[in-house]
């Protein structure tokens, strides 16, 4: 019979192994503290060679009226993922750095396209910007994961991680 200390050691070993190997079978395990939503490509609406995916809508600070909205369209003929990111800070007394990450992954869980932005949002502001990412492997994408969080470490948080992810993208 295992004692409590042995169970604790076993649990710690298991958790550390899981953390080292990544919790997810896609690139999300590298990104700590994000609130993720999953979009299956099968849920995107086709229009010719375009796929319009469902809107991502999530708070970056769960207790405040501060929102991230992301729209994603895949242009399969051109091999381009178009992403529009909108941040809305409706809290009159709070400003934050906001990290937003989107990962387009293939069936094997490999990142094909990666998007990451860290914006400072002042109270009462709305900021929106469109991005385009070209990829020869866009037709292999099966899932898009979009996550956001308040970046308490400020500007540049997760930028080095983003650079590593970009360096390892699968075409």
N, C-alpha and C positions, 0 to 999 in steps of 0.2 A: 504494500500500500504506500502511495506517495504522501509525504508530509507536505504541509503548507509551504515550507521554504523551498521544497523541491518543485512544487507546482508553480511557485512564483518565478523560480529560475527558468523553468521550462517555458512559461508564458513570456518572459522577457526575451528569451532566446528566439522564440517564434516571432514575436513582434519585431525584433531587430532584423531578423532575416527578411520579413515582409517589407520593412522600410528600406532595406538595402536593395531589394529586388524590385521595389515599386509595387504599389497597391493595385494599380490599374494596368491593364494590358495595352494601354496606349500612353501617350506622352503626358498625361495629367499628373502622374506621380511626382514629377519634378517640380510642380507648381504648388507651393504650400499655402494653405489658408483660403483658397478660392471656393466660391459657391458656384458649382458647375451645373449646367444644363446640357442635355444631349439632344442633338438633332440627327435623326436618321435620314440619309439621303432619300430613302423611299418615301419620306413624309414631305419632301419638297415638291412643289407644283411645277410640272413641265410646261414650257411654252416654246416650241421649236427646240433649239439647242440650249435654251436657258432653263435653269432650275431655280425657282424662287423658294427659299427655305422659310420655315416658320420664324417669326420674330422672337428674339431673345429679349426678355424684360425681367430685370432683377434689381433689387436694391443693392448698393455697395455698402451701406451701413444699415443693418436690419432694423435699427430703432429710429431711423430718421427718414424723411421724405426726400431721398436722393436716389436717382434711378440711372441705370444703364440700359440703353436700347440698342440692339444690333440687328441689322438686316443683312442677309447673305444671299447672293445670287451667284450661281456657277454658270459660266459660259463654256460649255463643253467643246464647241467648235474652235474657239480661240484658246482654250486651256487657261482661262482666267477666272479666279475667284474674286468677286467684288464684295466688299464689306463696308457698310456705313455704320459708324459708331456715334451714338448721341448720348451725352451725359447731361442730366438735369438735376441741379441742386436747388430744391425747393425749401431748404432749411435756412431761415434768415440769420442764424447764429453759428453756422458751422461751415468750415471749409476743410477740404481733405485732398490728399493725393489719392488718386484712384487708379488701380491696375486692372486692365482688361486684357484677357488672353483668349484667343480662338485657335483651335487646333483641328485641322482637317486630316483625318486618318484613314488608312486603307483597311481592308479586312483583317490583315495581320496585326493591326495596331500601330503601324509605323506612321510617323508624322509625314504628311505630304506638303502641307502649307501650315505656316505658323504666323500669327498676328499677336503683337503685344504692344500696349501703349500704357504709359504712366503719365497721367495728366493731373495738374493741380486745378481743383475746382473751387472757386470762391462762391460764397453763399449767394443764391439768387441767380446764378448764371446757367446758361444752356450752351453747350459746345458740341458741334457736330463736324465730322470729317469723313470723307470717303477714301477708301484704300483699294488698290487692285494688286493681286498677287498672281503671277504667271507660274504655271507648273505643267510639265509634260505628263505628270501622273494624276492629273485632276480626275480623269475618268475612272480611276481606281478608288477614289474616295467613297467610303461607305457611311461615315459618321463625322459630324462636326461637334466638337465640345467647346462650349463658350463658358468662361468663368470670369468673375469679377471679385474684387475685394478692396477694402480700404488699405492703402499702403502706408502703414504707420511709420515706416522707416524713411519715408519721403521720396523725393525725386531720385530716379535711378534704381529704385528697388526692383529687383528681378531682371534688370537689363543684361547683366552678365549671363544669367540663365538663358535669356532669349537668344543671345549670341551663340551659346552652345547648342541650343535647339536648332537654330538656323543652319549651323555648320553640319548638323547630322540629318538634315531633311532627305527623304527618299524622293527621287525624281518621279 
